[in-house]
Amino acid sequence: MDFKFLLYEVKSGVARVTLNRPEVYNALNDEITFELQDVMKTIARDDQVRVVVMTGAGKAFCSGQDLKAAANQEGRSFLESLRRRYNPIIRAMQQLPKPVVCRLNGVAAGAGCSLALACDMIIASDDASLIEVFINIGLVPDSGSSYFLPRLVGRAKAFELCSRGSRVSAKEAASMGLINQAVPADQLDEAIRAQTDYFSQAPTKAIGLIKKMLNRSATATLEDMLEYEAYCQEIAGATSDHKEGVKAFLEKRKATFSGL
């Protein structure tokens, strides 16, 4: 597909989505948010894609909402904007039955921070940072930040980050469990490759079921999850990858998973 504000490529089972407005630190205007919705639909339909990498062009990951573009739209409704533009992206990322790895190459601010947190893993350059910048313009976190943050760092720390608009360095974020890993900038691509090499050869359907289970567990009881685990295990047990995994174990060799 051709996009105006995204770069998209698929190679060896890895889909790479790059926010491509480097002149404004990949700020989100209307067009790029709709393109993100479209690319997530494309990825969901493409059985060749087994893992997704999301990153930003240039020095930033994403600086959030393009305030200059929004200022030109008089009478703009925040409610409608979130419902039409941002919320569908976050839902699509979370519901995608494939892992999404954030390559955090620079600052992730506001909705850009939410976009990063909606990924399943975040691998960051050690000069990257995250900031819930909404409070600095008298707004509240959106695009899923109020959901993800307290689950990652606890309510007290989430309140601090949101209410003070504190910038968190990649190293701090890794130490508090906000991201998975912070690495030197010149090692970022190598660290990302280690993840994509694994996930592109992993049992993709099982990974998708794990995402569903972990998402559901946030609001479920133990009894709910015991039953849902049994339901998901029945599905996983019927996959070709399960059969291959058992066969490989018995034959004392490494499994070759097809993602089916």
KEKE-3310 file (N, C-alpha, C; in steps of 0.2 Angstrom, whole numbers, plus 5000, padded with zeros to 4 digits):
npx = (5004:5002:5007:5005:5010:5016:5029:5030:5034:5036:5046:5052:5043:5042:5034:5036:5032:5033:5032:5031:5034:5046:5050:5041:5043:5036:5023:5005:4994:4977:4977:4988:4984:4972:4979:4986:4976:4972:4984:4985:4974:4978:4989:4983:4976:4986:4993:5006:5013:5021:5026:5026:5035:5035:5040:5048:5052:5068:5073:5064:5051:5037:5029:5016:4999:4997:4998:4997:4991:4978:4974:4969:4957:4943:4931:4933:4930:4935:4930:4925:4936:4945:4937:4936:4949:4960:4956:4952:4965:4972:4964:4965:4979:4980:4971:4976:4981:4995:5012:5017:5031:5038:5050:5058:5065:5067:5060:5044:5029:5014:5000:5008:5016:5006:5004:5016:5015:5004:5010:5016:5029:5042:5057:5070:5081:5094:5094:5081:5065:5050:5035:5020:5013:5001:4995:5002:4996:4984:4976:4969:4976:4975:4970:4972:4982:4978:4974:4985:4996:4994:4994:5006:5015:5009:4997:5000:5013:5009:4999:5008:5016:5007:5000:5010:5017:5029:5045:5052:5066:5074:5081:5077:5063:5065:5069:5058:5049:5042:5045:5053:5067:5082:5094:5110:5111:5117:5115:5102:5095:5100:5095:5082:5081:5084:5072:5063:5068:5066:5051:5047:5048:5041:5027:5014:5000:4998:5005:4996:4985:4990:4991:4977:4973:4980:4976:4962:4964:4966:4954:4947:4941:4949:4943:4936:4947:4953:4944:4944:4958:4957:4949:4956:4967:4962:4960:4974:4979:4975:4982:4994:5006:5007:5007:5019:5028:5027:5031:5044:5050:5049:5057:5069:5074:5075:5060:5051:5042:5027:5018:5005)
npy = (4994:5012:5025:5042:5048:5037:5025:5009:4992:4975:4961:4945:4940:4951:4965:4982:4998:5014:5030:5044:5059:5068:5081:5087:5080:5068:5071:5069:5071:5072:5064:5055:5047:5041:5034:5025:5017:5011:5004:4995:4987:4981:4974:4965:4957:4950:4936:4933:4941:4941:4947:4964:4979:4995:5012:5028:5041:5049:5059:5057:5047:5049:5065:5067:5073:5084:5100:5112:5109:5105:5117:5125:5120:5125:5124:5110:5094:5086:5073:5067:5067:5058:5046:5044:5044:5041:5031:5019:5015:5011:5001:4992:4989:4982:4972:4965:4949:4947:4950:4966:4977:4990:5001:5012:5026:5039:5053:5050:5057:5063:5058:5051:5044:5036:5028:5021:5014:5006:4996:4979:4976:4986:4992:5002:5016:5022:5036:5040:5045:5046:5055:5060:5072:5079:5086:5098:5107:5108:5096:5079:5063:5052:5040:5028:5029:5030:5018:5009:5014:5013:5000:4996:5003:5005:5013:5025:5030:5031:5042:5052:5053:5057:5068:5078:5078:5072:5070:5054:5046:5033:5024:5025:5022:5008:5003:5005:4996:5001:5000:4987:4986:4996:5002:5006:5019:5015:5002:4999:4994:4981:4975:4976:4967:4955:4953:4952:4942:4931:4932:4931:4918:4911:4902:4909:4910:4905:4916:4926:4922:4923:4937:4940:4934:4940:4953:4951:4947:4958:4963:4953:4939:4926:4914:4917:4918:4905:4897:4904:4902:4888:4887:4895:4886:4875:4880:4883:4870:4864:4869:4869:4872:4867:4854:4852:4857:4847:4836:4839:4840:4827:4821:4827:4839:4856:4865:4869:4882:4887:4897:4894)
npz = (5000:4997:5006:5013:5024:5031:5031:5025:5025:5022:5026:5027:5036:5044:5048:5045:5052:5050:5056:5047:5047:5050:5050:5059:5071:5069:5072:5075:5063:5056:5044:5046:5056:5051:5041:5049:5055:5043:5040:5050:5048:5036:5040:5049:5040:5032:5031:5030:5038:5054:5064:5071:5069:5076:5073:5072:5060:5058:5072:5082:5090:5091:5093:5097:5096:5082:5086:5079:5067:5073:5078:5068:5065:5069:5083:5085:5091:5104:5109:5098:5089:5096:5096:5083:5077:5086:5095:5088:5083:5094:5099:5088:5088:5100:5098:5088:5082:5083:5088:5093:5092:5099:5092:5100:5096:5100:5107:5115:5116:5124:5114:5107:5116:5122:5110:5110:5122:5119:5112:5112:5116:5121:5115:5118:5113:5122:5123:5121:5127:5137:5139:5147:5141:5142:5153:5153:5144:5149:5148:5149:5150:5136:5123:5128:5138:5152:5155:5152:5159:5174:5176:5172:5180:5192:5202:5210:5205:5191:5193:5197:5185:5175:5181:5183:5172:5170:5162:5157:5156:5145:5152:5165:5163:5160:5172:5180:5174:5164:5151:5140:5138:5137:5127:5121:5108:5096:5096:5095:5083:5082:5094:5092:5081:5087:5093:5083:5075:5084:5085:5072:5069:5078:5086:5080:5081:5094:5101:5098:5105:5118:5119:5119:5131:5141:5140:5143:5157:5164:5169:5174:5184:5194:5192:5180:5171:5172:5165:5153:5149:5147:5136:5127:5126:5120:5107:5104:5105:5093:5083:5069:5073:5086:5085:5077:5087:5097:5090:5087:5099:5103:5094:5097:5092:5086:5085:5070:5067:5058:5060:5059)
capx = (5000:5005:5004:5008:5014:5019:5033:5027:5037:5036:5051:5054:5038:5042:5031:5039:5028:5037:5029:5036:5034:5051:5050:5037:5044:5031:5017:4999:4988:4971:4979:4992:4980:4968:4983:4988:4971:4972:4989:4984:4969:4982:4993:4978:4974:4991:4996:5014:5016:5021:5028:5026:5039:5033:5045:5047:5058:5072:5075:5059:5046:5031:5028:5009:4995:4999:4994:4996:4985:4972:4972:4966:4950:4939:4926:4935:4927:4940:4927:4924:4942:4947:4933:4937:4955:4965:4954:4953:4972:4974:4960:4968:4985:4979:4967:4980:4984:5002:5016:5019:5037:5040:5057:5058:5071:5067:5054:5037:5025:5007:4997:5014:5018:5001:5005:5021:5012:5000:5014:5017:5035:5046:5064:5072:5087:5095:5093:5074:5061:5043:5032:5013:5013:4994:4994:5005:4991:4977:4972:4970:4979:4970:4973:4974:4987:4976:4973:4991:5001:4994:4995:5013:5019:5005:4993:5004:5017:5005:4997:5013:5018:5001:4998:5016:5020:5037:5049:5055:5072:5073:5084:5072:5057:5066:5070:5052:5045:5037:5047:5056:5074:5085:5100:5114:5108:5120:5113:5095:5093:5102:5091:5075:5082:5084:5065:5059:5071:5062:5044:5045:5049:5038:5020:5011:4993:4999:5006:4990:4980:4993:4989:4970:4972:4983:4971:4956:4965:4966:4947:4944:4942:4953:4938:4935:4954:4954:4940:4947:4964:4955:4946:4962:4972:4959:4962:4981:4981:4972:4986:4999:5012:5007:5009:5026:5032:5027:5035:5051:5052:5050:5063:5075:5077:5072:5054:5051:5035:5025:5013:4998)
capy = (5000:5018:5030:5049:5049:5031:5020:5002:4987:4968:4957:4939:4939:4956:4972:4988:5004:5020:5036:5048:5066:5069:5088:5089:5075:5063:5073:5065:5075:5068:5060:5049:5043:5036:5029:5020:5013:5007:4999:4989:4982:4977:4969:4959:4952:4947:4930:4933:4945:4937:4952:4971:4984:5002:5017:5035:5043:5055:5059:5056:5042:5053:5070:5067:5077:5090:5105:5117:5107:5105:5124:5127:5117:5128:5120:5103:5090:5081:5067:5064:5066:5052:5041:5042:5044:5038:5025:5013:5013:5008:4995:4988:4986:4977:4966:4961:4943:4946:4954:4973:4979:4997:5003:5019:5029:5046:5055:5048:5062:5063:5052:5047:5040:5031:5024:5017:5010:5001:4990:4973:4977:4993:4992:5010:5019:5025:5043:5041:5047:5046:5060:5061:5079:5082:5091:5105:5111:5108:5091:5073:5057:5049:5035:5022:5030:5029:5011:5006:5016:5010:4992:4995:5005:5006:5019:5031:5032:5033:5048:5057:5054:5061:5075:5082:5078:5071:5066:5048:5043:5026:5020:5026:5018:5001:5001:5005:4992:5004:4997:4981:4987:5002:5000:5011:5020:5011:4994:4998:4989:4974:4973:4975:4961:4949:4951:4950:4935:4926:4932:4929:4911:4908:4900:4915:4909:4905:4922:4930:4920:4925:4944:4940:4932:4945:4959:4950:4946:4965:4965:4946:4935:4920:4909:4919:4916:4898:4895:4907:4898:4881:4889:4896:4880:4871:4882:4882:4863:4862:4872:4865:4873:4863:4847:4852:4857:4840:4831:4841:4838:4819:4820:4830:4844:4863:4866:4874:4884:4890:4902:4891)
capz = (5000:4997:5011:5012:5030:5034:5027:5027:5022:5025:5024:5031:5041:5049:5045:5049:5051:5052:5056:5043:5047:5054:5051:5065:5075:5068:5076:5072:5060:5054:5039:5048:5061:5047:5038:5054:5055:5037:5040:5055:5044:5031:5044:5051:5034:5029:5035:5030:5044:5060:5070:5068:5072:5075:5075:5070:5056:5061:5079:5087:5089:5090:5098:5099:5092:5079:5089:5074:5063:5076:5079:5062:5065:5074:5085:5085:5096:5107:5109:5091:5087:5099:5094:5075:5075:5090:5099:5083:5082:5100:5099:5083:5090:5106:5096:5083:5085:5082:5093:5090:5095:5098:5092:5103:5094:5102:5112:5114:5120:5123:5111:5105:5122:5122:5105:5112:5127:5116:5109:5116:5119:5120:5115:5117:5113:5129:5123:5120:5133:5137:5143:5147:5141:5141:5158:5151:5140:5153:5146:5152:5146:5131:5118:5132:5143:5158:5155:5152:5164:5181:5175:5171:5186:5199:5202:5213:5200:5185:5194:5196:5178:5172:5184:5183:5165:5171:5157:5159:5152:5143:5157:5171:5161:5160:5179:5183:5171:5159:5144:5141:5137:5135:5124:5117:5102:5090:5097:5095:5078:5084:5099:5088:5076:5091:5095:5077:5073:5088:5084:5065:5069:5084:5085:5080:5084:5102:5103:5098:5110:5124:5120:5121:5138:5146:5140:5147:5164:5168:5172:5175:5190:5193:5189:5173:5168:5172:5160:5147:5148:5144:5130:5122:5125:5115:5101:5102:5104:5087:5078:5066:5077:5092:5082:5076:5093:5101:5086:5087:5106:5103:5089:5100:5087:5086:5081:5064:5067:5052:5062:5058)
cpx = (5004:5002:5008:5013:5017:5024:5031:5031:5036:5042:5052:5049:5037:5039:5034:5035:5032:5033:5033:5034:5039:5052:5046:5038:5039:5024:5011:4994:4982:4973:4983:4988:4975:4973:4985:4982:4971:4978:4988:4979:4973:4986:4989:4977:4980:4994:5003:5017:5015:5023:5028:5031:5036:5038:5044:5053:5061:5073:5070:5055:5040:5030:5021:5005:4998:4995:4992:4991:4978:4969:4969:4959:4946:4933:4927:4933:4933:4937:4927:4931:4945:4943:4934:4944:4960:4962:4954:4960:4974:4971:4964:4974:4984:4975:4971:4983:4991:5006:5018:5025:5038:5047:5057:5064:5072:5061:5048:5033:5018:5004:5002:5016:5012:5002:5010:5019:5008:5003:5014:5024:5038:5053:5066:5079:5088:5095:5086:5071:5054:5040:5024:5012:5006:4993:4997:5001:4984:4973:4973:4973:4973:4974:4975:4979:4985:4974:4980:4996:5000:4995:5002:5017:5016:5002:4996:5009:5014:5002:5002:5015:5013:5000:5004:5019:5028:5040:5053:5060:5071:5076:5080:5066:5059:5066:5063:5047:5040:5039:5051:5064:5076:5092:5104:5111:5110:5118:5106:5092:5094:5097:5084:5076:5082:5077:5062:5062:5067:5055:5042:5045:5045:5031:5015:5004:4993:5000:5000:4985:4983:4991:4981:4969:4975:4979:4965:4958:4965:4959:4944:4945:4947:4949:4937:4941:4955:4950:4942:4953:4962:4953:4951:4966:4969:4960:4969:4983:4979:4977:4991:5006:5013:5010:5016:5030:5032:5032:5042:5054:5054:5056:5070:5078:5073:5066:5054:5043:5033:5020:5006:4996)
cpy = (5006:5023:5037:5050:5043:5028:5013:4997:4980:4964:4951:4939:4945:4962:4977:4994:5009:5026:5041:5055:5069:5077:5091:5084:5070:5065:5070:5070:5070:5062:5054:5045:5038:5031:5023:5015:5008:5002:4993:4984:4978:4972:4963:4954:4948:4942:4929:4937:4942:4941:4959:4975:4991:5007:5023:5036:5049:5054:5057:5050:5045:5058:5071:5071:5083:5096:5111:5115:5107:5113:5127:5125:5120:5124:5112:5100:5085:5074:5063:5063:5059:5046:5039:5041:5040:5031:5019:5011:5009:5001:4990:4985:4981:4971:4962:4955:4941:4951:4961:4975:4986:4998:5011:5022:5036:5047:5052:5053:5062:5057:5048:5042:5034:5026:5019:5012:5004:4995:4985:4973:4983:4992:4999:5011:5022:5033:5045:5043:5046:5051:5061:5069:5083:5088:5098:5109:5110:5102:5085:5068:5054:5043:5029:5023:5028:5022:5007:5008:5013:5003:4991:4997:5007:5013:5026:5034:5035:5040:5053:5058:5058:5068:5080:5083:5077:5067:5060:5046:5036:5022:5020:5021:5011:4999:5001:5000:4995:5002:4991:4982:4993:5000:5006:5012:5016:5004:4993:4993:4982:4971:4972:4968:4955:4948:4949:4943:4930:4926:4930:4921:4907:4906:4906:4915:4909:4912:4927:4928:4923:4933:4944:4939:4937:4951:4957:4949:4953:4966:4958:4943:4929:4915:4910:4916:4909:4895:4898:4903:4891:4882:4890:4890:4875:4873:4881:4875:4860:4864:4867:4866:4869:4856:4847:4853:4851:4836:4833:4839:4831:4817:4823:4835:4851:4863:4871:4876:4888:4896:4900:4886)
cpz = (5000:5002:5010:5018:5034:5029:5030:5022:5025:5022:5029:5037:5046:5045:5049:5047:5054:5051:5053:5042:5051:5055:5057:5070:5075:5072:5072:5070:5058:5049:5041:5052:5057:5043:5043:5055:5049:5037:5045:5052:5039:5034:5046:5046:5031:5033:5034:5035:5050:5066:5067:5072:5070:5077:5071:5065:5059:5068:5084:5085:5087:5095:5100:5094:5089:5081:5083:5069:5066:5077:5074:5061:5070:5076:5085:5091:5098:5107:5103:5088:5090:5097:5087:5074:5079:5093:5094:5082:5088:5100:5094:5085:5095:5103:5091:5085:5083:5086:5089:5095:5094:5098:5094:5101:5096:5107:5110:5118:5119:5120:5108:5110:5123:5116:5107:5117:5125:5113:5114:5120:5117:5121:5114:5117:5120:5129:5121:5127:5132:5141:5142:5147:5142:5146:5157:5147:5143:5150:5150:5148:5142:5127:5122:5137:5150:5160:5156:5158:5171:5181:5175:5177:5192:5198:5204:5207:5193:5187:5194:5189:5174:5174:5184:5176:5165:5165:5160:5154:5150:5149:5164:5169:5161:5167:5182:5179:5166:5152:5146:5142:5135:5133:5121:5110:5096:5091:5096:5089:5079:5089:5096:5084:5081:5093:5088:5074:5077:5085:5077:5064:5075:5082:5085:5083:5091:5104:5103:5103:5117:5125:5122:5129:5143:5146:5144:5155:5168:5171:5174:5182:5189:5190:5181:5169:5167:5166:5153:5144:5144:5137:5125:5121:5120:5108:5099:5101:5097:5081:5075:5070:5083:5090:5081:5082:5097:5097:5087:5094:5106:5099:5092:5095:5089:5082:5075:5064:5061:5054:5061:5063)
residu = (MET:ASP:PHE:LYS:PHE:LEU:LEU:TYR:GLU:VAL:LYS:SER:GLY:VAL:ALA:ARG:VAL:THR:LEU:ASN:ARG:PRO:GLU:VAL:TYR:ASN:ALA:LEU:ASN:ASP:GLU:ILE:THR:PHE:GLU:LEU:GLN:ASP:VAL:MET:LYS:THR:ILE:ALA:ARG:ASP:ASP:GLN:VAL:ARG:VAL:VAL:VAL:MET:THR:GLY:ALA:GLY:LYS:ALA:PHE:CYS:SER:GLY:GLN:ASP:LEU:LYS:ALA:ALA:ALA:ASN:GLN:GLU:GLY:ARG:SER:PHE:LEU:GLU:SER:LEU:ARG:ARG:ARG:TYR:ASN:PRO:ILE:ILE:ARG:ALA:MET:GLN:GLN:LEU:PRO:LYS:PRO:VAL:VAL:CYS:ARG:LEU:ASN:GLY:VAL:ALA:ALA:GLY:ALA:GLY:CYS:SER:LEU:ALA:LEU:ALA:CYS:ASP:MET:ILE:ILE:ALA:SER:ASP:ASP:ALA:SER:LEU:ILE:GLU:VAL:PHE:ILE:ASN:ILE:GLY:LEU:VAL:PRO:ASP:SER:GLY:SER:SER:TYR:PHE:LEU:PRO:ARG:LEU:VAL:GLY:ARG:ALA:LYS:ALA:PHE:GLU:LEU:CYS:SER:ARG:GLY:SER:ARG:VAL:SER:ALA:LYS:GLU:ALA:ALA:SER:MET:GLY:LEU:ILE:ASN:GLN:ALA:VAL:PRO:ALA:ASP:GLN:LEU:ASP:GLU:ALA:ILE:ARG:ALA:GLN:THR:ASP:TYR:PHE:SER:GLN:ALA:PRO:THR:LYS:ALA:ILE:GLY:LEU:ILE:LYS:LYS:MET:LEU:ASN:ARG:SER:ALA:THR:ALA:THR:LEU:GLU:ASP:MET:LEU:GLU:TYR:GLU:ALA:TYR:CYS:GLN:GLU:ILE:ALA:GLY:ALA:THR:SER:ASP:HIS:LYS:GLU:GLY:VAL:LYS:ALA:PHE:LEU:GLU:LYS:ARG:LYS:ALA:THR:PHE:SER:GLY:LEU)
# end
